[in-house]
Amino acid sequence: MKAFFIHRCAEDLKKIEVPTFVMHGEDDQIVPFADAGPRSAKLLKNAETKFYPGFPHGMPTANAEQINTDLLAFIKA
């Protein structure tokens, strides 16, 4: 994943200028947190972040109430 992110996504993320909400579970076993969450936010020009201790890769389903609440708050802001 790390190599994919560095070579495929970094330059694209730098081009995004709209407000972006980066959400990532810190216990993601599919896309490691350190390789994606904070790194994505750093590359985006206008990012707001929310990182979730203990949340897995499937957090939109497993933790839907929390994720939906935070996403809606970002959209309304």
N, CA, C and O atoms as a Maestro MAE file, in Angstrom:
{
 s_m_m2io_version
 :::
 2.0.0
}

f_m_ct {
 s_m_title
 :::
 protein
 m_atom[308] {
  # First column is atom index #
  i_m_mmod_type
  r_m_x_coord
  r_m_y_coord
  r_m_z_coord
  i_m_residue_number
  s_m_chain_name
  s_m_pdb_residue_name
  s_m_pdb_atom_name
  i_m_atomic_number
  :::
  1 25 0.821 -1.198 0.000 1 A "MET " " N  " 7
  2 3 0.000 0.000 0.000 1 A "MET " " CA " 6
  3 2 0.861 1.255 0.000 1 A "MET " " C  " 6
  4 15 0.566 2.213 -0.715 1 A "MET " " O  " 8
  5 25 1.917 1.254 0.794 2 A "LYS " " N  " 7
  6 3 2.748 2.446 0.894 2 A "LYS " " CA " 6
  7 2 3.312 2.838 -0.478 2 A "LYS " " C  " 6
  8 15 3.254 4.009 -0.856 2 A "LYS " " O  " 8
  9 25 3.850 1.880 -1.218 3 A "ALA " " N  " 7
  10 3 4.399 2.182 -2.534 3 A "ALA " " CA " 6
  11 2 3.312 2.686 -3.466 3 A "ALA " " C  " 6
  12 15 3.535 3.636 -4.216 3 A "ALA " " O  " 8
  13 25 2.159 2.076 -3.433 4 A "PHE " " N  " 7
  14 3 1.042 2.520 -4.275 4 A "PHE " " CA " 6
  15 2 0.690 3.958 -3.953 4 A "PHE " " C  " 6
  16 15 0.537 4.779 -4.858 4 A "PHE " " O  " 8
  17 25 0.563 4.266 -2.692 5 A "PHE " " N  " 7
  18 3 0.192 5.622 -2.289 5 A "PHE " " CA " 6
  19 2 1.214 6.637 -2.758 5 A "PHE " " C  " 6
  20 15 0.853 7.658 -3.345 5 A "PHE " " O  " 8
  21 25 2.461 6.372 -2.512 6 A "ILE " " N  " 7
  22 3 3.514 7.321 -2.856 6 A "ILE " " CA " 6
  23 2 3.554 7.568 -4.363 6 A "ILE " " C  " 6
  24 15 3.653 8.715 -4.797 6 A "ILE " " O  " 8
  25 25 3.481 6.527 -5.146 7 A "HIS " " N  " 7
  26 3 3.656 6.663 -6.592 7 A "HIS " " CA " 6
  27 2 2.385 7.015 -7.347 7 A "HIS " " C  " 6
  28 15 2.461 7.621 -8.416 7 A "HIS " " O  " 8
  29 25 1.236 6.661 -6.833 8 A "ARG " " N  " 7
  30 3 0.007 6.835 -7.590 8 A "ARG " " CA " 6
  31 2 -0.890 7.973 -7.108 8 A "ARG " " C  " 6
  32 15 -1.601 8.571 -7.916 8 A "ARG " " O  " 8
  33 25 -0.875 8.277 -5.847 9 A "CYS " " N  " 7
  34 3 -1.864 9.212 -5.302 9 A "CYS " " CA " 6
  35 2 -1.307 10.574 -4.915 9 A "CYS " " C  " 6
  36 15 -2.036 11.564 -4.966 9 A "CYS " " O  " 8
  37 25 -0.075 10.652 -4.542 10 A "ALA " " N  " 7
  38 3 0.462 11.887 -3.963 10 A "ALA " " CA " 6
  39 2 0.295 13.095 -4.877 10 A "ALA " " C  " 6
  40 15 -0.184 14.137 -4.430 10 A "ALA " " O  " 8
  41 25 0.672 12.982 -6.121 11 A "GLU " " N  " 7
  42 3 0.581 14.131 -7.023 11 A "GLU " " CA " 6
  43 2 -0.870 14.528 -7.279 11 A "GLU " " C  " 6
  44 15 -1.169 15.714 -7.416 11 A "GLU " " O  " 8
  45 25 -1.763 13.562 -7.343 12 A "ASP " " N  " 7
  46 3 -3.190 13.867 -7.527 12 A "ASP " " CA " 6
  47 2 -3.756 14.597 -6.315 12 A "ASP " " C  " 6
  48 15 -4.520 15.550 -6.465 12 A "ASP " " O  " 8
  49 25 -3.388 14.157 -5.126 13 A "LEU " " N  " 7
  50 3 -3.895 14.808 -3.915 13 A "LEU " " CA " 6
  51 2 -3.439 16.262 -3.829 13 A "LEU " " C  " 6
  52 15 -4.191 17.115 -3.359 13 A "LEU " " O  " 8
  53 25 -2.254 16.548 -4.263 14 A "LYS " " N  " 7
  54 3 -1.731 17.918 -4.238 14 A "LYS " " CA " 6
  55 2 -2.536 18.864 -5.118 14 A "LYS " " C  " 6
  56 15 -2.523 20.075 -4.894 14 A "LYS " " O  " 8
  57 25 -3.230 18.336 -6.106 15 A "LYS " " N  " 7
  58 3 -4.012 19.150 -7.045 15 A "LYS " " CA " 6
  59 2 -5.410 19.496 -6.533 15 A "LYS " " C  " 6
  60 15 -6.048 20.404 -7.066 15 A "LYS " " O  " 8
  61 25 -5.890 18.802 -5.528 16 A "ILE " " N  " 7
  62 3 -7.246 19.015 -5.018 16 A "ILE " " CA " 6
  63 2 -7.284 20.277 -4.169 16 A "ILE " " C  " 6
  64 15 -6.501 20.429 -3.232 16 A "ILE " " O  " 8
  65 25 -8.198 21.178 -4.504 17 A "GLU " " N  " 7
  66 3 -8.273 22.457 -3.805 17 A "GLU " " CA " 6
  67 2 -9.565 22.658 -3.021 17 A "GLU " " C  " 6
  68 15 -9.653 23.593 -2.225 17 A "GLU " " O  " 8
  69 25 -10.557 21.816 -3.222 18 A "VAL " " N  " 7
  70 3 -11.824 21.955 -2.508 18 A "VAL " " CA " 6
  71 2 -11.665 21.433 -1.083 18 A "VAL " " C  " 6
  72 15 -10.797 20.599 -0.824 18 A "VAL " " O  " 8
  73 25 -12.496 21.915 -0.156 19 A "PRO " " N  " 7
  74 3 -12.440 21.371 1.204 19 A "PRO " " CA " 6
  75 2 -12.654 19.853 1.178 19 A "PRO " " C  " 6
  76 15 -13.559 19.345 0.516 19 A "PRO " " O  " 8
  77 25 -11.810 19.160 1.905 20 A "THR " " N  " 7
  78 3 -11.822 17.700 1.897 20 A "THR " " CA " 6
  79 2 -11.795 17.195 3.335 20 A "THR " " C  " 6
  80 15 -11.055 17.710 4.173 20 A "THR " " O  " 8
  81 25 -12.606 16.186 3.607 21 A "PHE " " N  " 7
  82 3 -12.682 15.594 4.940 21 A "PHE " " CA " 6
  83 2 -11.983 14.244 4.906 21 A "PHE " " C  " 6
  84 15 -12.468 13.309 4.269 21 A "PHE " " O  " 8
  85 25 -10.859 14.136 5.580 22 A "VAL " " N  " 7
  86 3 -10.091 12.902 5.638 22 A "VAL " " CA " 6
  87 2 -10.467 12.178 6.929 22 A "VAL " " C  " 6
  88 15 -10.212 12.667 8.030 22 A "VAL " " O  " 8
  89 25 -11.075 11.011 6.771 23 A "MET " " N  " 7
  90 3 -11.481 10.177 7.902 23 A "MET " " CA " 6
  91 2 -10.717 8.860 7.780 23 A "MET " " C  " 6
  92 15 -10.635 8.277 6.699 23 A "MET " " O  " 8
  93 25 -10.158 8.400 8.900 24 A "HIS " " N  " 7
  94 3 -9.419 7.140 8.828 24 A "HIS " " CA " 6
  95 2 -9.426 6.467 10.190 24 A "HIS " " C  " 6
  96 15 -9.190 7.104 11.216 24 A "HIS " " O  " 8
  97 25 -9.698 5.184 10.183 25 A "GLY " " N  " 7
  98 3 -9.637 4.393 11.413 25 A "GLY " " CA " 6
  99 2 -8.193 4.045 11.734 25 A "GLY " " C  " 6
  100 15 -7.449 3.598 10.861 25 A "GLY " " O  " 8
  101 25 -7.802 4.244 12.963 26 A "GLU " " N  " 7
  102 3 -6.413 3.982 13.349 26 A "GLU " " CA " 6
  103 2 -6.105 2.491 13.478 26 A "GLU " " C  " 6
  104 15 -4.941 2.107 13.590 26 A "GLU " " O  " 8
  105 25 -7.151 1.640 13.461 27 A "ASP " " N  " 7
  106 3 -6.940 0.192 13.523 27 A "ASP " " CA " 6
  107 2 -7.276 -0.462 12.182 27 A "ASP " " C  " 6
  108 15 -7.669 -1.628 12.141 27 A "ASP " " O  " 8
  109 25 -7.123 0.276 11.101 28 A "ASP " " N  " 7
  110 3 -7.394 -0.233 9.758 28 A "ASP " " CA " 6
  111 2 -6.319 -1.251 9.396 28 A "ASP " " C  " 6
  112 15 -5.139 -0.906 9.330 28 A "ASP " " O  " 8
  113 25 -6.711 -2.498 9.161 29 A "GLN " " N  " 7
  114 3 -5.771 -3.557 8.812 29 A "GLN " " CA " 6
  115 2 -5.613 -3.717 7.299 29 A "GLN " " C  " 6
  116 15 -4.751 -4.469 6.844 29 A "GLN " " O  " 8
  117 25 -6.438 -3.014 6.516 30 A "ILE " " N  " 7
  118 3 -6.376 -3.094 5.059 30 A "ILE " " CA " 6
  119 2 -5.503 -1.975 4.495 30 A "ILE " " C  " 6
  120 15 -4.600 -2.222 3.695 30 A "ILE " " O  " 8
  121 25 -5.779 -0.751 4.917 31 A "VAL " " N  " 7
  122 3 -4.998 0.424 4.510 31 A "VAL " " CA " 6
  123 2 -4.384 0.997 5.790 31 A "VAL " " C  " 6
  124 15 -5.059 1.722 6.521 31 A "VAL " " O  " 8
  125 25 -3.140 0.690 6.066 32 A "PRO " " N  " 7
  126 3 -2.515 1.119 7.317 32 A "PRO " " CA " 6
  127 2 -2.625 2.632 7.539 32 A "PRO " " C  " 6
  128 15 -2.365 3.437 6.645 32 A "PRO " " O  " 8
  129 25 -3.011 2.976 8.739 33 A "PHE " " N  " 7
  130 3 -3.238 4.376 9.114 33 A "PHE " " CA " 6
  131 2 -2.041 5.271 8.782 33 A "PHE " " C  " 6
  132 15 -2.208 6.313 8.149 33 A "PHE " " O  " 8
  133 25 -0.867 4.881 9.193 34 A "ALA " " N  " 7
  134 3 0.325 5.725 9.005 34 A "ALA " " CA " 6
  135 2 0.648 5.964 7.535 34 A "ALA " " C  " 6
  136 15 1.242 6.986 7.192 34 A "ALA " " O  " 8
  137 25 0.266 5.039 6.669 35 A "ASP " " N  " 7
  138 3 0.567 5.165 5.239 35 A "ASP " " CA " 6
  139 2 -0.483 5.959 4.476 35 A "ASP " " C  " 6
  140 15 -0.263 6.305 3.315 35 A "ASP " " O  " 8
  141 25 -1.612 6.254 5.096 36 A "ALA " " N  " 7
  142 3 -2.677 6.889 4.332 36 A "ALA " " CA " 6
  143 2 -3.319 8.087 5.023 36 A "ALA " " C  " 6
  144 15 -3.305 9.184 4.465 36 A "ALA " " O  " 8
  145 25 -3.872 7.919 6.196 37 A "GLY " " N  " 7
  146 3 -4.634 8.988 6.846 37 A "GLY " " CA " 6
  147 2 -3.897 10.309 6.991 37 A "GLY " " C  " 6
  148 15 -4.237 11.270 6.301 37 A "GLY " " O  " 8
  149 25 -2.906 10.389 7.857 38 A "PRO " " N  " 7
  150 3 -2.197 11.655 8.063 38 A "PRO " " CA " 6
  151 2 -1.457 12.121 6.814 38 A "PRO " " C  " 6
  152 15 -1.353 13.319 6.555 38 A "PRO " " O  " 8
  153 25 -0.955 11.183 6.060 39 A "ARG " " N  " 7
  154 3 -0.205 11.524 4.855 39 A "ARG " " CA " 6
  155 2 -1.114 12.178 3.811 39 A "ARG " " C  " 6
  156 15 -0.724 13.155 3.171 39 A "ARG " " O  " 8
  157 25 -2.312 11.646 3.642 40 A "SER " " N  " 7
  158 3 -3.275 12.241 2.707 40 A "SER " " CA " 6
  159 2 -3.607 13.665 3.115 40 A "SER " " C  " 6
  160 15 -3.596 14.581 2.292 40 A "SER " " O  " 8
  161 25 -3.900 13.839 4.385 41 A "ALA " " N  " 7
  162 3 -4.272 15.168 4.883 41 A "ALA " " CA " 6
  163 2 -3.160 16.180 4.672 41 A "ALA " " C  " 6
  164 15 -3.425 17.343 4.367 41 A "ALA " " O  " 8
  165 25 -1.935 15.752 4.830 42 A "LYS " " N  " 7
  166 3 -0.793 16.655 4.660 42 A "LYS " " CA " 6
  167 2 -0.640 17.116 3.207 42 A "LYS " " C  " 6
  168 15 -0.210 18.241 2.953 42 A "LYS " " O  " 8
  169 25 -0.986 16.261 2.272 43 A "LEU " " N  " 7
  170 3 -0.846 16.588 0.856 43 A "LEU " " CA " 6
  171 2 -1.991 17.448 0.329 43 A "LEU " " C  " 6
  172 15 -1.820 18.170 -0.654 43 A "LEU " " O  " 8
  173 25 -3.135 17.378 0.960 44 A "LEU " " N  " 7
  174 3 -4.293 18.154 0.522 44 A "LEU " " CA " 6
  175 2 -4.176 19.596 0.991 44 A "LEU " " C  " 6
  176 15 -3.721 19.853 2.106 44 A "LEU " " O  " 8
  177 25 -4.582 20.535 0.148 45 A "LYS " " N  " 7
  178 3 -4.450 21.960 0.467 45 A "LYS " " CA " 6
  179 2 -5.459 22.432 1.502 45 A "LYS " " C  " 6
  180 15 -5.181 23.356 2.266 45 A "LYS " " O  " 8
  181 25 -6.626 21.806 1.531 46 A "ASN " " N  " 7
  182 3 -7.707 22.300 2.373 46 A "ASN " " CA " 6
  183 2 -8.400 21.131 3.078 46 A "ASN " " C  " 6
  184 15 -9.590 20.882 2.882 46 A "ASN " " O  " 8
  185 25 -7.633 20.428 3.894 47 A "ALA " " N  " 7
  186 3 -8.151 19.216 4.524 47 A "ALA " " CA " 6
  187 2 -8.526 19.429 5.985 47 A "ALA " " C  " 6
  188 15 -7.840 20.121 6.737 47 A "ALA " " O  " 8
  189 25 -9.622 18.818 6.349 48 A "GLU " " N  " 7
  190 3 -10.001 18.683 7.757 48 A "GLU " " CA " 6
  191 2 -9.886 17.193 8.054 48 A "GLU " " C  " 6
  192 15 -10.248 16.359 7.224 48 A "GLU " " O  " 8
  193 25 -9.382 16.863 9.233 49 A "THR " " N  " 7
  194 3 -9.171 15.450 9.551 49 A "THR " " CA " 6
  195 2 -9.980 15.003 10.753 49 A "THR " " C  " 6
  196 15 -10.324 15.786 11.638 49 A "THR " " O  " 8
  197 25 -10.266 13.722 10.745 50 A "LYS " " N  " 7
  198 3 -10.871 13.070 11.901 50 A "LYS " " CA " 6
  199 2 -10.340 11.642 11.883 50 A "LYS " " C  " 6
  200 15 -10.663 10.860 10.989 50 A "LYS " " O  " 8
  201 25 -9.529 11.313 12.869 51 A "PHE " " N  " 7
  202 3 -8.961 9.981 12.971 51 A "PHE " " CA " 6
  203 2 -9.592 9.290 14.174 51 A "PHE " " C  " 6
  204 15 -9.785 9.902 15.225 51 A "PHE " " O  " 8
  205 25 -9.906 8.024 14.011 52 A "TYR " " N  " 7
  206 3 -10.701 7.288 14.986 52 A "TYR " " CA " 6
  207 2 -9.896 6.153 15.616 52 A "TYR " " C  " 6
  208 15 -9.654 5.135 14.968 52 A "TYR " " O  " 8
  209 25 -9.480 6.317 16.871 53 A "PRO " " N  " 7
  210 3 -8.759 5.242 17.561 53 A "PRO " " CA " 6
  211 2 -9.636 3.983 17.640 53 A "PRO " " C  " 6
  212 15 -10.798 4.045 18.040 53 A "PRO " " O  " 8
  213 25 -9.060 2.860 17.255 54 A "GLY " " N  " 7
  214 3 -9.752 1.580 17.365 54 A "GLY " " CA " 6
  215 2 -10.718 1.259 16.241 54 A "GLY " " C  " 6
  216 15 -11.234 0.143 16.189 54 A "GLY " " O  " 8
  217 25 -10.980 2.192 15.343 55 A "PHE " " N  " 7
  218 3 -11.925 1.932 14.252 55 A "PHE " " CA " 6
  219 2 -11.224 1.144 13.140 55 A "PHE " " C  " 6
  220 15 -10.063 1.410 12.827 55 A "PHE " " O  " 8
  221 25 -11.936 0.168 12.538 56 A "PRO " " N  " 7
  222 3 -11.369 -0.669 11.482 56 A "PRO " " CA " 6
  223 2 -11.572 -0.080 10.087 56 A "PRO " " C  " 6
  224 15 -12.140 1.001 9.931 56 A "PRO " " O  " 8
  225 25 -11.104 -0.803 9.090 57 A "HIS " " N  " 7
  226 3 -11.287 -0.410 7.691 57 A "HIS " " CA " 6
  227 2 -12.777 -0.255 7.356 57 A "HIS " " C  " 6
  228 15 -13.149 0.633 6.589 57 A "HIS " " O  " 8
  229 25 -13.605 -1.094 7.915 58 A "GLY " " N  " 7
  230 3 -15.039 -1.060 7.639 58 A "GLY " " CA " 6
  231 2 -15.809 -0.091 8.517 58 A "GLY " " C  " 6
  232 15 -16.989 -0.310 8.789 58 A "GLY " " O  " 8
  233 25 -15.167 0.966 8.962 59 A "MET " " N  " 7
  234 3 -15.809 1.888 9.903 59 A "MET " " CA " 6
  235 2 -17.092 2.531 9.378 59 A "MET " " C  " 6
  236 15 -17.970 2.821 10.190 59 A "MET " " O  " 8
  237 25 -17.260 2.774 8.074 60 A "PRO " " N  " 7
  238 3 -18.534 3.357 7.632 60 A "PRO " " CA " 6
  239 2 -19.735 2.453 7.918 60 A "PRO " " C  " 6
  240 15 -20.859 2.934 8.064 60 A "PRO " " O  " 8
  241 25 -19.494 1.154 7.996 61 A "THR " " N  " 7
  242 3 -20.566 0.219 8.324 61 A "THR " " CA " 6
  243 2 -20.559 -0.124 9.814 61 A "THR " " C  " 6
  244 15 -21.589 -0.051 10.485 61 A "THR " " O  " 8
  245 25 -19.389 -0.497 10.316 62 A "ALA " " N  " 7
  246 3 -19.275 -0.923 11.712 62 A "ALA " " CA " 6
  247 2 -19.530 0.204 12.699 62 A "ALA " " C  " 6
  248 15 -19.998 -0.038 13.812 62 A "ALA " " O  " 8
  249 25 -19.230 1.421 12.306 63 A "ASN " " N  " 7
  250 3 -19.379 2.586 13.176 63 A "ASN " " CA " 6
  251 2 -20.190 3.671 12.478 63 A "ASN " " C  " 6
  252 15 -19.871 4.857 12.564 63 A "ASN " " O  " 8
  253 25 -21.229 3.250 11.795 64 A "ALA " " N  " 7
  254 3 -22.008 4.143 10.927 64 A "ALA " " CA " 6
  255 2 -22.561 5.370 11.646 64 A "ALA " " C  " 6
  256 15 -22.537 6.466 11.085 64 A "ALA " " O  " 8
  257 25 -23.050 5.218 12.853 65 A "GLU " " N  " 7
  258 3 -23.648 6.361 13.549 65 A "GLU " " CA " 6
  259 2 -22.623 7.477 13.748 65 A "GLU " " C  " 6
  260 15 -22.916 8.640 13.471 65 A "GLU " " O  " 8
  261 25 -21.434 7.138 14.221 66 A "GLN " " N  " 7
  262 3 -20.386 8.131 14.450 66 A "GLN " " CA " 6
  263 2 -19.888 8.732 13.130 66 A "GLN " " C  " 6
  264 15 -19.743 9.948 13.009 66 A "GLN " " O  " 8
  265 25 -19.631 7.876 12.155 67 A "ILE " " N  " 7
  266 3 -19.130 8.332 10.857 67 A "ILE " " CA " 6
  267 2 -20.140 9.262 10.189 67 A "ILE " " C  " 6
  268 15 -19.768 10.325 9.694 67 A "ILE " " O  " 8
  269 25 -21.399 8.874 10.171 68 A "ASN " " N  " 7
  270 3 -22.431 9.697 9.533 68 A "ASN " " CA " 6
  271 2 -22.607 11.034 10.241 68 A "ASN " " C  " 6
  272 15 -22.811 12.056 9.586 68 A "ASN " " O  " 8
  273 25 -22.533 11.042 11.558 69 A "THR " " N  " 7
  274 3 -22.642 12.280 12.326 69 A "THR " " CA " 6
  275 2 -21.507 13.240 11.964 69 A "THR " " C  " 6
  276 15 -21.741 14.424 11.723 69 A "THR " " O  " 8
  277 25 -20.290 12.726 11.929 70 A "ASP " " N  " 7
  278 3 -19.134 13.566 11.621 70 A "ASP " " CA " 6
  279 2 -19.147 14.034 10.165 70 A "ASP " " C  " 6
  280 15 -18.810 15.182 9.877 70 A "ASP " " O  " 8
  281 25 -19.526 13.167 9.272 71 A "LEU " " N  " 7
  282 3 -19.584 13.534 7.854 71 A "LEU " " CA " 6
  283 2 -20.647 14.611 7.614 71 A "LEU " " C  " 6
  284 15 -20.414 15.564 6.871 71 A "LEU " " O  " 8
  285 25 -21.785 14.458 8.231 72 A "LEU " " N  " 7
  286 3 -22.845 15.452 8.091 72 A "LEU " " CA " 6
  287 2 -22.410 16.805 8.664 72 A "LEU " " C  " 6
  288 15 -22.704 17.847 8.078 72 A "LEU " " O  " 8
  289 25 -21.723 16.796 9.787 73 A "ALA " " N  " 7
  290 3 -21.225 18.040 10.385 73 A "ALA " " CA " 6
  291 2 -20.243 18.737 9.428 73 A "ALA " " C  " 6
  292 15 -20.279 19.960 9.290 73 A "ALA " " O  " 8
  293 25 -19.379 17.971 8.777 74 A "PHE " " N  " 7
  294 3 -18.437 18.546 7.822 74 A "PHE " " CA " 6
  295 2 -19.185 19.168 6.638 74 A "PHE " " C  " 6
  296 15 -18.857 20.272 6.203 74 A "PHE " " O  " 8
  297 25 -20.167 18.472 6.132 75 A "ILE " " N  " 7
  298 3 -20.925 18.960 4.976 75 A "ILE " " CA " 6
  299 2 -21.683 20.250 5.324 75 A "ILE " " C  " 6
  300 15 -21.762 21.166 4.505 75 A "ILE " " O  " 8
  301 25 -22.232 20.315 6.524 76 A "LYS " " N  " 7
  302 3 -23.003 21.487 6.946 76 A "LYS " " CA " 6
  303 2 -22.119 22.685 7.251 76 A "LYS " " C  " 6
  304 15 -22.587 23.821 7.177 76 A "LYS " " O  " 8
  305 25 -20.863 22.465 7.588 77 A "ALA " " N  " 7
  306 3 -19.960 23.564 7.981 77 A "ALA " " CA " 6
  307 2 -19.574 24.432 6.798 77 A "ALA " " C  " 6
  308 15 -18.823 25.395 6.957 77 A "ALA " " O  " 8
  :::
 }
 m_bond[307] {
  # First column is bond index #
  i_m_from
  i_m_to
  i_m_order
  :::
  1 1 2 1
  2 2 3 1
  3 3 4 2
  4 3 5 1
  5 5 6 1
  6 6 7 1
  7 7 8 2
  8 7 9 1
  9 9 10 1
  10 10 11 1
  11 11 12 2
  12 11 13 1
  13 13 14 1
  14 14 15 1
  15 15 16 2
  16 15 17 1
  17 17 18 1
  18 18 19 1
  19 19 20 2
  20 19 21 1
  21 21 22 1
  22 22 23 1
  23 23 24 2
  24 23 25 1
  25 25 26 1
  26 26 27 1
  27 27 28 2
  28 27 29 1
  29 29 30 1
  30 30 31 1
  31 31 32 2
  32 31 33 1
  33 33 34 1
  34 34 35 1
  35 35 36 2
  36 35 37 1
  37 37 38 1
  38 38 39 1
  39 39 40 2
  40 39 41 1
  41 41 42 1
  42 42 43 1
  43 43 44 2
  44 43 45 1
  45 45 46 1
  46 46 47 1
  47 47 48 2
  48 47 49 1
  49 49 50 1
  50 50 51 1
  51 51 52 2
  52 51 53 1
  53 53 54 1
  54 54 55 1
  55 55 56 2
  56 55 57 1
  57 57 58 1
  58 58 59 1
  59 59 60 2
  60 59 61 1
  61 61 62 1
  62 62 63 1
  63 63 64 2
  64 63 65 1
  65 65 66 1
  66 66 67 1
  67 67 68 2
  68 67 69 1
  69 69 70 1
  70 70 71 1
  71 71 72 2
  72 71 73 1
  73 73 74 1
  74 74 75 1
  75 75 76 2
  76 75 77 1
  77 77 78 1
  78 78 79 1
  79 79 80 2
  80 79 81 1
  81 81 82 1
  82 82 83 1
  83 83 84 2
  84 83 85 1
  85 85 86 1
  86 86 87 1
  87 87 88 2
  88 87 89 1
  89 89 90 1
  90 90 91 1
  91 91 92 2
  92 91 93 1
  93 93 94 1
  94 94 95 1
  95 95 96 2
  96 95 97 1
  97 97 98 1
  98 98 99 1
  99 99 100 2
  100 99 101 1
  101 101 102 1
  102 102 103 1
  103 103 104 2
  104 103 105 1
  105 105 106 1
  106 106 107 1
  107 107 108 2
  108 107 109 1
  109 109 110 1
  110 110 111 1
  111 111 112 2
  112 111 113 1
  113 113 114 1
  114 114 115 1
  115 115 116 2
  116 115 117 1
  117 117 118 1
  118 118 119 1
  119 119 120 2
  120 119 121 1
  121 121 122 1
  122 122 123 1
  123 123 124 2
  124 123 125 1
  125 125 126 1
  126 126 127 1
  127 127 128 2
  128 127 129 1
  129 129 130 1
  130 130 131 1
  131 131 132 2
  132 131 133 1
  133 133 134 1
  134 134 135 1
  135 135 136 2
  136 135 137 1
  137 137 138 1
  138 138 139 1
  139 139 140 2
  140 139 141 1
  141 141 142 1
  142 142 143 1
  143 143 144 2
  144 143 145 1
  145 145 146 1
  146 146 147 1
  147 147 148 2
  148 147 149 1
  149 149 150 1
  150 150 151 1
  151 151 152 2
  152 151 153 1
  153 153 154 1
  154 154 155 1
  155 155 156 2
  156 155 157 1
  157 157 158 1
  158 158 159 1
  159 159 160 2
  160 159 161 1
  161 161 162 1
  162 162 163 1
  163 163 164 2
  164 163 165 1
  165 165 166 1
  166 166 167 1
  167 167 168 2
  168 167 169 1
  169 169 170 1
  170 170 171 1
  171 171 172 2
  172 171 173 1
  173 173 174 1
  174 174 175 1
  175 175 176 2
  176 175 177 1
  177 177 178 1
  178 178 179 1
  179 179 180 2
  180 179 181 1
  181 181 182 1
  182 182 183 1
  183 183 184 2
  184 183 185 1
  185 185 186 1
  186 186 187 1
  187 187 188 2
  188 187 189 1
  189 189 190 1
  190 190 191 1
  191 191 192 2
  192 191 193 1
  193 193 194 1
  194 194 195 1
  195 195 196 2
  196 195 197 1
  197 197 198 1
  198 198 199 1
  199 199 200 2
  200 199 201 1
  201 201 202 1
  202 202 203 1
  203 203 204 2
  204 203 205 1
  205 205 206 1
  206 206 207 1
  207 207 208 2
  208 207 209 1
  209 209 210 1
  210 210 211 1
  211 211 212 2
  212 211 213 1
  213 213 214 1
  214 214 215 1
  215 215 216 2
  216 215 217 1
  217 217 218 1
  218 218 219 1
  219 219 220 2
  220 219 221 1
  221 221 222 1
  222 222 223 1
  223 223 224 2
  224 223 225 1
  225 225 226 1
  226 226 227 1
  227 227 228 2
  228 227 229 1
  229 229 230 1
  230 230 231 1
  231 231 232 2
  232 231 233 1
  233 233 234 1
  234 234 235 1
  235 235 236 2
  236 235 237 1
  237 237 238 1
  238 238 239 1
  239 239 240 2
  240 239 241 1
  241 241 242 1
  242 242 243 1
  243 243 244 2
  244 243 245 1
  245 245 246 1
  246 246 247 1
  247 247 248 2
  248 247 249 1
  249 249 250 1
  250 250 251 1
  251 251 252 2
  252 251 253 1
  253 253 254 1
  254 254 255 1
  255 255 256 2
  256 255 257 1
  257 257 258 1
  258 258 259 1
  259 259 260 2
  260 259 261 1
  261 261 262 1
  262 262 263 1
  263 263 264 2
  264 263 265 1
  265 265 266 1
  266 266 267 1
  267 267 268 2
  268 267 269 1
  269 269 270 1
  270 270 271 1
  271 271 272 2
  272 271 273 1
  273 273 274 1
  274 274 275 1
  275 275 276 2
  276 275 277 1
  277 277 278 1
  278 278 279 1
  279 279 280 2
  280 279 281 1
  281 281 282 1
  282 282 283 1
  283 283 284 2
  284 283 285 1
  285 285 286 1
  286 286 287 1
  287 287 288 2
  288 287 289 1
  289 289 290 1
  290 290 291 1
  291 291 292 2
  292 291 293 1
  293 293 294 1
  294 294 295 1
  295 295 296 2
  296 295 297 1
  297 297 298 1
  298 298 299 1
  299 299 300 2
  300 299 301 1
  301 301 302 1
  302 302 303 1
  303 303 304 2
  304 303 305 1
  305 305 306 1
  306 306 307 1
  307 307 308 2
  :::
 }
}
